[in-house]
Amino acid sequence: MLSHTIHRMNGLKWGLGLVSLLLSFSVRAGGPETPSAQPQISSAQLREVLEALLSLEDHSGRFGPEWTFTNDQMVESGREITVLHNAQNPDPEARKRADLADFQLRNQILDKWIAAIRKNCPSCQIEVSEGNAESLRKARVIYGEGRWIEIAKDPWVFEVTGSPFTTDDLLQNSQVMENILWKSALEASLKPHWRVGGGHRHIEDSTFFKGDLRTYVNFFTFIANNPEMFMGPLGFDFTNSPPLALLADEQKQAFVQVLHDVEKGQITTIPDFKKAIKERVYTGTFFYTVNQQLRPWKHHAVNMAHEVTTEIRSFRPQADLASEMAIDTILLAIRNYAGKHQGLIPYVQKNYRNQVDVSMDRGMQTYTLKISPAFVHKQFVEMLGKIGLDKPFFRNLSGDDFEKQLAAEKGGPQCSRVFRSR
């Protein structure tokens, strides 16, 4: 019951700051196309996420956030620029015109977003760095001592980064975060897109894993064993962040050898394990042979390239505050599961490399997944069960297109068994 949840929260330092949000929570969800007509996230759904977080034995560890927001105009502009820049016989003047138009569009939208933030968070300090046609203006929003977010340019989207936070920090500042991000963005006609952009999450190795190699290795192996969560339910971006199951067989075998080295005591620290994955396993990525701009050591579901953090790249943009909390709760639950397992979690090799087709549609990758969406979702729900999160809101975190395909498949054998980017 709601009163029971509030009573439990009152015992925590961030409880009182979240009670009003829980009672009045109203966040629009869905794609960016028609923001004013999106459904509401109910307080019951937010309460379910909070109950799941409260049930975790350990929710320590700091996150480094990346959020993205866009709209149809920005997506269309990004597609045009991509086509012009990738043309076999590029027109320099056309590229300049497209880049300038994109720059002007983004500045107009950013001005609206800043104005909305000023209205919704009067106590926030906003610092704007002026840019030019080569470098878009940036906005840094300071909402407390040492707490900030920064809005900057990224292809097709605005990327928002912020100061590292724990779940306690997030919940303590949940109302202001809601006002700065999702509420103000919506007023500027911006939304997280179901697939364009990303909801990447950095986890701080020292506070998240506390130097325990076994927990870290098991965390990585658990994600490798459950690639289906990033094949529709939680993400769908095989170019930017493919799971291990989409890599070549020799890369999977290289991972097996890395695990053997851990067992034999030849790899004894988290940095050494990350180095082994980066150099021995991440020798290529799923789409690398087609798009040479991709960096094989970076573009994976789990990026090991950072010295002090591990980046989970496969999450789609978080649609609202409840989804943000849910993703952090999932990562914490996986960490807790990995830490409790005696010894190393056995690696279950899966090969989905030939189950995904990639094509290009005016600069946007379109994926055709040959596996049944119902099978993918079943595997995802089983994964949630292992970490104690088989709950309605978590089961339904998948994007709009995946849900449509899942519903279509349930309608009969003649229905499509693919889901695409648009």
Secondary structure as GFF3:
##gff-version 3
##sequence-region A 1 422
A	DSSP	alpha_helix	2	10	.	.	.	ID=ss1
A	DSSP	alpha_helix	15	24	.	.	.	ID=ss2
A	DSSP	beta_strand	27	28	.	.	.	ID=ss3
A	DSSP	three_ten_helix	35	37	.	.	.	ID=ss4
A	DSSP	beta_strand	40	41	.	.	.	ID=ss5
A	DSSP	alpha_helix	43	55	.	.	.	ID=ss6
A	DSSP	beta_strand	63	69	.	.	.	ID=ss7
A	DSSP	alpha_helix	72	86	.	.	.	ID=ss8
A	DSSP	alpha_helix	92	120	.	.	.	ID=ss9
A	DSSP	beta_strand	125	129	.	.	.	ID=ss10
A	DSSP	beta_strand	138	144	.	.	.	ID=ss11
A	DSSP	beta_strand	147	154	.	.	.	ID=ss12
A	DSSP	beta_strand	157	162	.	.	.	ID=ss13
A	DSSP	alpha_helix	167	172	.	.	.	ID=ss14
A	DSSP	alpha_helix	174	178	.	.	.	ID=ss15
A	DSSP	pi_helix	179	183	.	.	.	ID=ss16
A	DSSP	alpha_helix	184	187	.	.	.	ID=ss17
A	DSSP	beta_strand	201	204	.	.	.	ID=ss18
A	DSSP	alpha_helix	205	208	.	.	.	ID=ss19
A	DSSP	alpha_helix	213	225	.	.	.	ID=ss20
A	DSSP	three_ten_helix	227	230	.	.	.	ID=ss21
A	DSSP	three_ten_helix	244	246	.	.	.	ID=ss22
A	DSSP	alpha_helix	249	263	.	.	.	ID=ss23
A	DSSP	alpha_helix	270	276	.	.	.	ID=ss24
A	DSSP	pi_helix	277	281	.	.	.	ID=ss25
A	DSSP	beta_strand	302	303	.	.	.	ID=ss26
A	DSSP	beta_strand	309	312	.	.	.	ID=ss27
A	DSSP	alpha_helix	321	340	.	.	.	ID=ss28
A	DSSP	three_ten_helix	353	355	.	.	.	ID=ss29
A	DSSP	beta_strand	356	361	.	.	.	ID=ss30
A	DSSP	beta_strand	364	369	.	.	.	ID=ss31
A	DSSP	alpha_helix	373	386	.	.	.	ID=ss32
A	DSSP	alpha_helix	392	395	.	.	.	ID=ss33
A	DSSP	alpha_helix	400	410	.	.	.	ID=ss34
###
